[in-house]
Amino acid sequence: MTEEHAPGSTPVTTQSIRYRRAKFSTRLYGDCLFTAAHAWLRREDDGIWRVGLTEFATRMIGDPVELDFESKVGDLVEKGQEVGWLEGFKAVSDIYTPLSGVFRGGNEALLADIDLLGRDPQQAGWLYRIEGEPDGECIDREAYKSVLDEAIDRILGNNSPA
């Protein structure tokens, strides 16, 4: 099944599922890995991964205002290292890498049009590319659904699933 995508983004040709809880709804793609910090990773080729923020993360940050990377193309980075920062209407957040490897650069389209992050966070609004391999802390979409459930329960003040 081919999903609709924003102009300039890479079409996704994998099945997605709709996640909905309380007033939050998103699509979770089967070709992605996720982190508990609400980032997604999608393999390109030759061990290179695109990394972006999930729709949940972009909602928590608010409207994007500015983005910059401290890491340069070719820099060796370690998992958990800060590689840049993102300023949103609601918060300024550091951007950390979910895997060790070689930083392959930020999304030039996003640097030119920061609003791509809010409009299409899982496609055209990806943040950066990195060459390396994720470890066992990166999870599939089924495990990420549990992460979302817990986060939304905390926001709603629930101690039990809705």
Secondary structure, DSSP 8 states (H G I E B T S, - for coil): ------TTS----S-EEEEEETTEEEEEETTEEE-TTSEEEEE-STTEEEEEE-HHHHHHH-SEEEEEESS-TT-EE-TT-EEEEEEESS-EEEEE-SS-EEEEEE-HHHHH-TTHHHH-TTTTT--EEEEE---TTSB-HHHHHHHHHHHHHHHHT-SS--
